[in-house]
Amino acid sequence: MLKLLVVFALLAIVVSLFSGLWFLYRDRGGGGRTVRALTWRIGLSISLFILLLAAFRLGLIPGYSQ
């Protein structure tokens, strides 16, 4: 379940990144849609990081041991 959530989050981040590129191209850099799309990407990336950190702390992701 966690793997599927991570994959969907990564796909959403990539889609947001490319939508920001698309809006940058279409609006010639003068629109707020690019900023909004890239802000979503940053928010999704931070959320994914926090999710992975919490999953590690809860023991859902095993740590590395030698």
Steps between C-alpha positions, in 0.01 A plus 500: 500500500780740588683423176190581299455830685863595435467417130184712469668788685801484268272497196311801636830683552610428142160605361517824697851566375401453137183705542718782633719467191191500279358813666840670476506433128135594436491816713848616391603528864240762586235293677439386851412149390866405477567612855192316625602175325854518636368583848291183482813308403689633800208422732469147365874442534505619860192290579662191350816560702299534822301187414817298442658634818190412705483152343864442591448617858193276535692199375312462171828544311789289630828672573839408366714279725829322446 
